[in-house]
Each structure stands twice: as structure tokens, then as C-alpha cells.
């Protein structure tokens, strides 16, 4: 028989199957992209919970509306580039933040959040918890999403 006094309970995926996941909604209007994406990634992965376990899907679902109104600082509108490759020789396509925002604004937030999630099977499963929409409407009213607070400004240094 093993030592019963020095064991730590480690939550497993089976322990969280019946748990109802929380739903959050975020309005991306004038929110800074990086701060928005990091907060979303934390809640999707469940790092804000006391029962956080790195190898288990414990996080929430996050709905992002008004994806076309997300903001970036500095010269990122013209200098930040998004690359994709078709797999064929010479098949690289490069477009700037502004071009992608005009074409598919949802992809900007998805790309930022995906980079902050774990790589591998768990990260791919967690990415399905992100729902991004171009306008203010979304089809998830039945889940009764709560507002997810995002800090807008940096903390000012006290002098």
C-alpha cells in the first residue's frame, strides 16, 4: 500500500467532463490587440481559476464581437505583416494589418490568441473555445455570456 499522507490530488480530464463551462463576451472596440488576446488566452486556458491544471481543458468559452474595430499602437497598422504560404514554390502571401483588417478582421484576433495558447493537441482543442465575429451580433445568446473585463490603459507609474 502506498503512502496515503504525502499525496496531492491532481485534477484529470475525467474530473472536468461534467463541469459547465463559463461563457464570456468581449467587445473589441478600441481595445489594444495584445492586451485583449492575452486576457482571452488566460480565460480560455483556465489560468484564472484556482483549480488550473496545465494538461486539462478547464477554461471558458470567449465570444469576441466587433473584431473589425480592434486597435494597435504605434505604426503596426502599416508595418505589422501577416504571412501565409500555399505550400507551392513562390506561394507566400504577405499582407499588412490594415489589409487583413479590411479582408478578414476575425483572423487578426484568432492569430493573436492562437499564438498564446499551448502548442499541440490541447491547444488545438482550446482554440475551438474562441468565437470571433465581425459585427455586434452573435448566435450565442442562449449561453448567457458574461462581460469579460479588459484593462484599457497601462498602469501609470506613481511619482
N, C-alpha and C positions, 0 to 999 in steps of 0.2 A: 504494500500500500504506500502511496506517495505522501509527501509532506503536505498536510492539509492547512497548515498555518501560513506558509510562505507562497501562496498562490494569488495571482492577480487575475481578476476577471477581465477577459479581452473580448469585446463585442465582435460577433461574427455576422456575416450576411444573413444567416437564418434568423438571428435575433431581431432584424430590422425589416423583415418582409411585410409584416402586418402593420407597420407604422404608417400613419397617414402623413404624407409629406406636405410641408407648408408651401403655399404659393405666394410669391411676391410680384409686385408690378413696379416698374421704374419708368418714369417719363424722362427720356434722354435729352429733352430740350435744353440747350445751353449747358449741358454737363460736359466736363472735360473727359475725353475718351479714356485715358489711362486710369483715372480715379474711379470712373464708372465700371470699367472692365475688372479692376482688381476687387472691388466690392462685390460684384456679381459672382466672380470666381470663388470668393471666400464662402458665399452663401450656397452656391451650387455644390461645392465640395463638402460643406458642413463644418468648416473650420471655426465657425462662430458658436458651435454647440459644445457643451461640457462633455458630451459623450463622443466627441470626434474620434474617429479611428481612420488612419490613413488608407487602409486597404478595403474599406467598406463604403458603399454608396449610402451616405446618411444625409445628404444635403437636401436642398429645396428646389422647387421649380421657380424660374425667374422669367417674367414676361417683360420685354422692353418695347415701349411704344415710342413713336416719333423718332425713329432711328436716323432719319434724314437731317435732323436738327442737332446732332451731336457736335461738340466743339473741340477744337485742338488749339494749342497755344503756339506762339512763335510763327515760323514760316512753314509749318508742317502741311498746310493746305496745298502748297505748291511743291515742296521738297520731299515729303514722305511718299515713297513709292511702294506699290504692291505688285509682286511678281507672280506669275503663274506660267506653267510650261505644259505644252500639249504632249510632250514625250517624243515629238518628231524633231529632226535636226532643224535648228533655227526657229523652233516653236515657242520661244519665250515671249511673253506679252508683259509689258510694263505699263502701269498706269498710275497716275498720281492720286492723292487723297481726293482732290476735287472731282477728278474724272470718275472715280469709283463711287463717290457720293451721288453723283448725278445718275449713274447707271444702276447700281445695286447698293443702296445705303445700308441694308441689313448686313451685308458681308463685312463691313468695317468693324462692327461690334462683334460679330461672330469670330472674326480673325483674331481680334484682341483678346477675347475671353478664351478661345481655344488654346492660345499660347500660354495662358496662365493655369491651365488645368494639367493634371498629370498625363504623361505620355503613356500610351498602351491601352489595354482593354478597358480599364476603369475610366480613363479619361474620355474615351470614345462614348462610353455609356453615360457619363456625367454630362457630356456636351449635348445630349438629347434633352436635357432638362432646361435648356435655354431656348426661349421662343422670342424671336425678334420680328417686329412689324414696322412697316414704313410709316403708317399714319397713326392716328389716335385710337382706332378701333382694333379689337382683338376678339377671338372667339372663345375666350376662357372665363367668361363671367360666372359660369356655374361653379367654378372652383373658389370663388370669393377671395381673390388675391388681396393681400395687404400691401400698403405702401412701403417700399424699401428706402430708408433714408440714406442719401448720398451726400457727403460733405462737399459743399461747393467751393469753398475757399481754403487756402492753406492757413494753418495756424500762424498768426502774426507773432513774431518774436517780441517779448516784452523787454523794454529798455529801461 
